[in-house]
Amino acid sequence: MADSEGTMVIRAWVEPTQNQAIRARLISSHPGQDRESVEAAGSADDIILAVRRWLELLQQDASTSA
């Protein structure tokens, strides 16, 4: 198992009343964090950016703990 790992859960749905807009709730954790983070996103681009930020934090944690 890796020394630095985290978890992200994404719940996504489409809102038909909002012109098929995609929405998401992202719940994540990473090492050294006391509690999970909850974030909302209102577009596919926002969802991807949130995942990218989380992955970058995970990489930073791994490089600082090495």
Secondary structure, DSSP 8 states (H G I E B T S, - for coil): --SS--EEEEEEEEEGGGTTEEEEEEEEE-TT-SS-EEEEESSHHHHHHHHHHHHHHHHHHHHHH-
